[in-house]
């Protein structure tokens, strides 16, 4: 029976597919770490108190990158070059979502509006990350090889999502509600399309590595398209809603270490 659990188990069990999966994940997390570090360095004076939380966010992302690299190292595997069509963060930037890397490479302070754009982008992408980690945690929290990594990363993603909700609600209360909702909608509609394209590309690479028959590849592609159709029609709304989280000040302390991995 084809299921999310059996599909991911197949990817984990094969060294080449596992290496590609971890390489893609490590690259994306490391990129997120760099982006957050630059944003923290350029935060405007009016939002200086937010800088430590952004720094914590970036440190968590860097930690996740190290964890995925450590998982490969445990198997004696080296990272592979990430295919451009599977580079989620790069494809989002090309669609104008979030803050451009050219802007982050400059030394000019960001504006309050830039911070709202960053938080809106993070709220959408962290929803995706948190949902994916919930799935992995459901099936693999007790896995002897990846269980600890899954649990740790899942906890961090929940914190990141809570943080974006709380900070965006703070900005909304200060009169930026319309900008936030408009930006969230733009980010969500672009993200679901990028997620579809990246999912199709990743499954294509995995299928070739694992020798999937055409029928299986076709069923998986159809499923990805079906998820996109649902998200395009209704599901995107879940990515733009805001509510005060149960985890308040989720990024208010230092990043947690991962000594068993890195």
URSUL-V443725 format. One record per backbone hydrogen bond with DSSP energy under -0.5 kcal/mol. NH is the residue of the N-H (numbers start at 0). CO is the residue of the C=O. E is the energy in kcal/mol with one decimal. If there is no record, write none. Layout:
nh->NH co->CO e->E
nh->NH co->CO e->E
This chain:
nh->2 co->0 e->-0.6
nh->6 co->2 e->-2.5
nh->7 co->3 e->-2.3
nh->8 co->4 e->-2.4
nh->9 co->5 e->-1.9
nh->10 co->6 e->-1.6
nh->11 co->7 e->-2.6
nh->12 co->8 e->-2.2
nh->13 co->9 e->-0.8
nh->13 co->10 e->-0.5
nh->14 co->12 e->-0.5
nh->17 co->13 e->-2.6
nh->18 co->14 e->-2.5
nh->19 co->15 e->-2.0
nh->20 co->16 e->-2.6
nh->21 co->17 e->-2.7
nh->22 co->18 e->-2.2
nh->23 co->19 e->-2.5
nh->24 co->20 e->-2.4
nh->25 co->21 e->-3.0
nh->26 co->22 e->-2.3
nh->27 co->23 e->-2.1
nh->28 co->24 e->-2.4
nh->29 co->25 e->-2.5
nh->30 co->26 e->-2.1
nh->31 co->27 e->-2.1
nh->32 co->28 e->-2.1
nh->33 co->29 e->-2.1
nh->34 co->30 e->-2.4
nh->35 co->31 e->-2.4
nh->36 co->32 e->-2.0
nh->37 co->33 e->-2.2
nh->38 co->34 e->-2.4
nh->39 co->35 e->-2.6
nh->40 co->36 e->-1.7
nh->41 co->37 e->-1.4
nh->42 co->38 e->-0.6
nh->42 co->39 e->-0.7
nh->46 co->43 e->-1.8
nh->47 co->44 e->-1.4
nh->49 co->46 e->-2.0
nh->50 co->46 e->-0.6
nh->50 co->47 e->-1.0
nh->52 co->49 e->-0.7
nh->53 co->49 e->-2.0
nh->54 co->50 e->-2.7
nh->55 co->51 e->-2.2
nh->56 co->52 e->-2.4
nh->57 co->53 e->-2.4
nh->58 co->54 e->-2.5
nh->59 co->55 e->-2.3
nh->60 co->56 e->-2.0
nh->61 co->57 e->-2.5
nh->62 co->58 e->-2.3
nh->63 co->59 e->-2.3
nh->64 co->60 e->-2.1
nh->65 co->61 e->-2.1
nh->66 co->62 e->-2.2
nh->67 co->63 e->-2.3
nh->68 co->64 e->-2.0
nh->69 co->65 e->-2.4
nh->70 co->66 e->-2.3
nh->71 co->67 e->-1.6
nh->72 co->68 e->-2.4
nh->73 co->69 e->-2.2
nh->74 co->70 e->-0.7
nh->74 co->71 e->-1.2
nh->75 co->72 e->-1.7
nh->76 co->71 e->-2.5
nh->85 co->82 e->-2.2
nh->86 co->83 e->-1.4
nh->87 co->85 e->-1.4
nh->90 co->86 e->-2.3
nh->91 co->87 e->-2.1
nh->92 co->88 e->-2.0
nh->93 co->89 e->-2.1
nh->94 co->90 e->-1.0
nh->94 co->91 e->-0.5
nh->95 co->92 e->-2.2
nh->96 co->91 e->-2.2
nh->103 co->99 e->-1.8
nh->104 co->100 e->-2.0
nh->105 co->101 e->-0.7
nh->105 co->102 e->-0.6
nh->109 co->41 e->-3.2
nh->114 co->110 e->-1.8
nh->115 co->111 e->-1.9
nh->116 co->112 e->-2.4
nh->117 co->113 e->-2.7
nh->118 co->114 e->-2.7
nh->119 co->115 e->-2.4
nh->120 co->116 e->-2.6
nh->121 co->117 e->-2.4
nh->122 co->118 e->-2.5
nh->123 co->119 e->-1.8
nh->124 co->120 e->-2.5
nh->125 co->121 e->-2.9
nh->126 co->122 e->-1.0
nh->127 co->123 e->-1.6
nh->128 co->124 e->-2.4
nh->129 co->125 e->-2.9
nh->130 co->126 e->-2.4
nh->131 co->127 e->-2.4
nh->132 co->128 e->-2.2
nh->133 co->129 e->-2.0
nh->134 co->130 e->-1.8
nh->135 co->131 e->-2.2
nh->136 co->132 e->-2.9
nh->137 co->133 e->-2.3
nh->138 co->134 e->-1.5
nh->139 co->135 e->-3.1
nh->140 co->136 e->-1.4
nh->142 co->139 e->-1.7
nh->146 co->142 e->-2.0
nh->149 co->145 e->-2.6
nh->150 co->146 e->-2.4
nh->151 co->147 e->-2.4
nh->152 co->148 e->-2.7
nh->153 co->149 e->-2.3
nh->154 co->150 e->-2.1
nh->155 co->151 e->-1.9
nh->156 co->152 e->-2.6
nh->157 co->153 e->-2.1
nh->158 co->154 e->-1.8
nh->159 co->155 e->-2.5
nh->160 co->156 e->-2.4
nh->161 co->157 e->-2.2
nh->162 co->158 e->-2.5
nh->163 co->159 e->-2.0
nh->164 co->160 e->-1.9
nh->165 co->161 e->-2.4
nh->166 co->162 e->-2.5
nh->167 co->163 e->-2.3
nh->168 co->164 e->-2.3
nh->169 co->165 e->-1.6
nh->170 co->166 e->-2.1
nh->171 co->167 e->-2.5
nh->172 co->168 e->-2.2
nh->173 co->169 e->-0.9
nh->174 co->171 e->-1.7
nh->175 co->170 e->-1.9
nh->176 co->171 e->-0.6
nh->179 co->175 e->-2.4
nh->180 co->176 e->-2.6
nh->181 co->177 e->-2.4
nh->182 co->178 e->-2.5
nh->183 co->179 e->-2.9
nh->184 co->180 e->-2.2
nh->185 co->181 e->-2.1
nh->186 co->182 e->-2.6
nh->187 co->183 e->-2.8
nh->188 co->184 e->-2.4
nh->189 co->185 e->-1.8
nh->190 co->186 e->-2.8
nh->191 co->187 e->-2.3
nh->192 co->188 e->-0.9
nh->193 co->189 e->-2.3
nh->194 co->190 e->-3.2
nh->195 co->191 e->-1.7
nh->196 co->192 e->-2.4
nh->197 co->193 e->-3.0
nh->198 co->194 e->-2.5
nh->199 co->195 e->-2.4
nh->200 co->196 e->-2.1
nh->201 co->197 e->-3.0
nh->202 co->198 e->-2.6
nh->203 co->199 e->-1.9
nh->204 co->200 e->-2.2
nh->205 co->201 e->-2.9
nh->206 co->202 e->-2.6
nh->207 co->203 e->-1.7
nh->208 co->204 e->-2.1
nh->209 co->205 e->-2.9
nh->210 co->206 e->-1.0
nh->211 co->206 e->-2.1
nh->216 co->212 e->-2.2
nh->217 co->213 e->-2.6
nh->218 co->214 e->-2.1
nh->219 co->215 e->-2.3
nh->220 co->216 e->-2.4
nh->221 co->217 e->-2.4
nh->222 co->218 e->-2.1
nh->223 co->219 e->-2.1
nh->224 co->220 e->-2.4
nh->225 co->221 e->-2.2
nh->226 co->222 e->-2.3
nh->227 co->223 e->-2.2
nh->228 co->224 e->-2.4
nh->229 co->225 e->-2.2
nh->230 co->226 e->-2.7
nh->231 co->227 e->-3.0
nh->232 co->228 e->-1.7
nh->233 co->229 e->-3.3
nh->234 co->229 e->-2.1
nh->235 co->230 e->-2.1
nh->236 co->233 e->-1.9
nh->237 co->234 e->-1.4
nh->238 co->235 e->-1.2
nh->239 co->236 e->-1.1
nh->240 co->236 e->-0.9
nh->247 co->245 e->-1.1
nh->249 co->246 e->-0.6
nh->251 co->248 e->-1.8
nh->260 co->257 e->-2.0
nh->261 co->257 e->-2.5
